[in-house]
């Protein structure tokens, strides 16, 4: 497929400049795509490791809760967890990675507050262990959410960049090259025709 263009030298120069720009843009986008993929793979590895860690700790916490429920009446478990004792503040900011705005979650917890929202007389050690584990997990769970969202945004940007790279590599650049080739051939053909006419005119003039 060719780009519609008038076969003249001005149009040829314009298309050659456009081809240079397209190739430069293709290289920049390709470099960006490669760097995005590299960072994406690193983030996926970190996300996988953190997810496995969080899942292991969640299993341990749920096992402790299960043991606590088996040792304590249901109403005591509910009353023990009814009133929170600590406040957590979350601030969501943005960080730029290769032109992708990914979230950055900052967490701050009140210090000096009792971790356990209950007295120790009527509760079991398993309940204490579950509360302690879940409290320590909160920053990790928020970090995991940050990684998950960042990976999603990076994957979207990689796909957009890939489509642009392919559009330049397989559509625009070949079209420009074919059109430049066509115009060059037309100009050469016109030049040969003009030279032939001039030679014929010269012959006719010399014969007179």
C-alpha positions in Angstrom: 0.0 0.0 0.0 1.4 3.4 -0.9 0.8 6.9 0.5 -0.9 9.2 -2.0 1.6 11.8 -3.1 2.5 14.0 -6.1 5.6 12.7 -7.8 7.8 15.8 -7.5 11.1 16.6 -5.7 9.5 18.7 -3.0 7.2 15.8 -2.0 10.1 13.4 -2.2 12.1 15.6 0.2 9.1 15.8 2.6 8.6 12.1 2.6 12.3 11.4 3.2 12.2 13.7 6.3 9.1 12.0 7.5 10.8 8.6 7.0 13.8 9.7 9.1 11.4 10.9 11.9 9.4 7.7 11.7 12.6 5.5 12.0 13.8 7.6 14.9 10.5 7.4 16.7 10.4 3.6 16.1 13.8 3.2 17.7 12.8 5.3 20.7 9.6 3.4 21.2 11.4 0.0 20.8 13.9 1.1 23.4 11.1 2.2 25.7 9.3 -1.1 25.2 12.4 -3.1 26.0 13.0 -1.1 29.2 9.3 -1.4 30.2 9.4 -5.2 29.8 12.6 -5.4 31.8 11.1 -3.4 34.7 7.8 -5.3 34.4 9.5 -8.6 34.8 11.4 -7.4 37.9 8.1 -6.1 39.4 6.3 -9.4 38.6 9.0 -11.3 40.4 8.8 -9.0 43.5 5.0 -9.3 43.4 5.1 -13.1 43.2 7.6 -13.3 46.1 5.5 -10.9 48.3 2.2 -12.6 47.4 3.6 -16.0 48.5 4.8 -14.5 51.7 1.5 -12.8 52.4 -0.4 -16.0 51.6 1.8 -18.1 54.0 1.2 -15.6 56.8 -2.5 -15.4 56.1 -2.8 -19.2 56.4 -0.9 -19.1 59.7 -3.2 -16.3 61.0 -6.4 -18.1 59.9 -5.1 -21.3 61.6 -4.6 -19.4 64.8 -8.1 -17.9 64.6 -9.6 -21.3 64.0 -7.8 -22.6 67.1 -9.0 -19.6 69.1 -12.6 -20.1 68.0 -12.4 -23.7 69.0 -11.2 -22.7 72.5 -13.4 -19.6 73.1 -17.1 -19.0 72.9 -18.3 -17.3 69.7 -19.6 -14.3 71.5 -16.3 -13.8 73.3 -14.4 -13.8 70.0 -16.8 -11.2 68.5 -16.7 -9.0 71.6 -12.9 -9.2 71.7 -12.6 -7.9 68.1 -15.4 -5.3 68.3 -13.5 -2.2 69.3 -10.3 -1.3 67.5 -7.5 0.2 69.6 -5.1 1.6 66.9 -5.6 4.0 64.0 -4.0 3.6 60.6 -3.5 6.4 58.1 -3.0 5.6 54.4 -1.7 8.2 51.8 -1.7 7.3 48.1 0.8 9.1 46.0 2.1 8.6 42.4 5.5 7.6 41.1 6.6 7.8 37.5 8.2 4.7 35.9 8.9 5.1 32.2 6.0 7.6 31.8 3.7 5.3 33.7 2.1 6.8 36.8 2.0 4.0 39.4 0.6 4.3 42.9 2.8 4.6 46.0 1.0 3.7 49.2 2.4 5.2 52.4 1.1 3.9 55.8 1.4 5.4 59.2 0.2 3.7 62.4 -0.3 5.2 65.8 2.5 4.4 68.2 2.2 3.6 71.8 -1.3 2.0 71.4 -2.1 -1.4 72.7 -2.1 -3.9 69.8 -4.7 -6.1 71.4 -8.3 -4.7 71.6 -9.2 -6.9 74.6 -8.0 -8.1 78.0 -5.9 -11.3 78.2 -8.1 -13.0 80.9 -10.7 -14.5 78.6 -8.8 -15.0 75.4 -6.4 -17.6 74.2 -2.7 -17.4 73.1 -3.9 -18.4 69.5 -6.0 -15.2 69.4 -3.0 -13.1 70.4 -0.9 -14.8 67.7 -3.5 -14.2 65.0 -3.9 -10.5 66.0 -0.1 -10.0 66.1 0.4 -11.7 62.7 -2.4 -9.7 60.9 -1.2 -6.5 62.4 2.3 -7.1 61.0 0.9 -8.1 57.7 -1.0 -4.9 57.0 2.0 -3.0 55.5 2.8 -6.1 53.4 -0.8 -6.4 52.1 -0.8 -2.7 51.1 2.6 -3.1 49.4 1.1 -6.1 47.5 -1.8 -4.0 46.4 0.6 -1.4 45.2 2.6 -4.0 43.2 -0.6 -5.5 41.7 -1.8 -2.2 40.4 1.6 -1.1 39.1 2.0 -4.4 37.2 -1.4 -3.9 35.6 -0.6 -0.4 34.6 2.8 -1.4 33.2 1.2 -4.3 31.2 -1.3 -1.8 29.7 1.5 0.6 28.7 3.6 -2.2 27.2 0.7 -3.3 25.1 0.1 0.3 23.9 3.8 0.8 23.1 3.9 -2.6 21.3 1.0 -1.5 19.0 2.7 1.8 18.2 6.0 0.0 17.4 4.2 -2.5 15.1 2.3 0.3 13.4 5.5 2.1 12.6 7.5 -1.0 11.7 4.9 -2.9 9.6 2.7 -0.1 8.3 4.0 3.5 8.2 7.7 2.9 7.5 7.0 0.4 4.6 4.4 2.8 3.1 6.9 5.7 3.2 9.7 3.6 1.7 7.4 2.3 -1.1 6.1 5.8 -1.9 9.7 7.2 -1.9 10.7 4.4 -4.3 7.7 5.1 -6.5 8.4 8.9 -6.7 12.1 8.3 -7.3 11.3 6.0 -10.2 8.8 8.5 -11.6 11.2 11.3 -11.4 14.0 9.2 -13.1 11.5 8.2 -15.8 10.5 11.9 -16.3 14.1 12.9 -16.4 14.9 10.2 -19.1 11.9 11.3 -21.1 13.0 15.0 -20.9 16.5 14.1 -21.9 15.3 12.0 -24.9 13.0 14.9 -26.1 15.9 17.4 -25.8 18.2 15.1 -27.8 15.5 14.8 -30.5 15.0 18.5 -30.6 18.8 19.0 -30.9 19.0 16.5 -33.8 16.1 18.3 -35.5 17.8 21.7 -35.1 21.1 20.4 -36.3 19.5 18.9 -39.5 17.9 22.2 -40.5 
